[in-house]
Amino acid sequence: MPSARHILTLSCANRPGIVARVSAALFDGGFNILDAQQFDDTETGNFFMRVEFNAAKADSGVGALRETFKMIAGDFGMDWSMRPSDQRKRVALMVSRFDHCLVDLLYRWRSGEMPMDPVAIIANYPRDSYAHIDFGDIPFHYLPVTRQTKMEQEAQVWETVKSARADLVVLARYMQILSDGLAAKLKGRCVNIHHSFLPGFKGAKPYHQAHARGVKLIGATAHFVTSDLDEGPIIEQDVERISHRDTPEVLVRKGRDVERRVLARAVANVLDDRVLLNHGKTVIFNG
């Protein structure tokens, strides 16, 4: 039987010798590189790398390799992570009235397409609003929110995320703006989906606004949540072509389709450690 795969990701200021040190550490530790991708951002001077590897020898120890990488990381000032590829991330899903993205993610999870462990569903609508969805054993948390109770509700959200030991939070059409404080606590591990049009239409009924302007493309953007509303580092985007025959209702339907697939692709890449933050942007090492 082949040995288990592990995933190493790292980022640091670029300088000579990084790839050589990483490769030598893996070779000296008795490991085999299965896949390696790297990117040197000449604009920022930063270096990014993702490596999949497994043991080439029966006595190869990941624990010893971790200790070696602690020293390498110290020498290069690296941000790095290393985990078994079959170690699933724990995911908290947040949702409001529109549940199409939530249903899609749960389907992909149940079908084996989305390797994650859903550990909490947090909603600002009561459970009977989702009576048609089978949540199984996933804990459901109804946390209603008003303008007056926002801070108290967000404190409950944070406690729920912590108690569930969630590695990732997905806003699956959670239609509440997170406060700067909560966004900061979830930095780099909270993914959001929103409609993205050219031109952009903000406020109520964006699909109706798009219809009124006669746009020919609608789209969606998945991004990390920051304190800047809908301006966090972009992970995934896609568009859908439309025509003058499409009514606002058709735009809504097509918009839901593109939102589902964009969010699913973004979450899948995050789950597989393929997304690295690069200041206000991301580096995506696609499979």
Secondary structure, DSSP 4 states (H G I P E B T S, - for coil): -PPPPEEEEEEEE--TTHHHHHHHHHHHTTEEEEEEEEEEETTTTEEEEEEEEEESSTT--HHHHHHHHHHHHHHHT-EEEEEETT-PEEEEEEE-S--HHHHHHHHHHHTTSS-EEEEEEEESS-GGGGTTS--TTS-EEE----TTTHHHHHHHHHHHHHHTT-SEEEESS--SPPPHHHHHHTTTSEEEEEE--SS---SS-HHHHHHHHT-SEEEEEEEE--SSTT-SPEEEEEEEE--TT--HHHHHHHHHHHHHHHHHHHHHHHHTT-EEEETTEEEE---
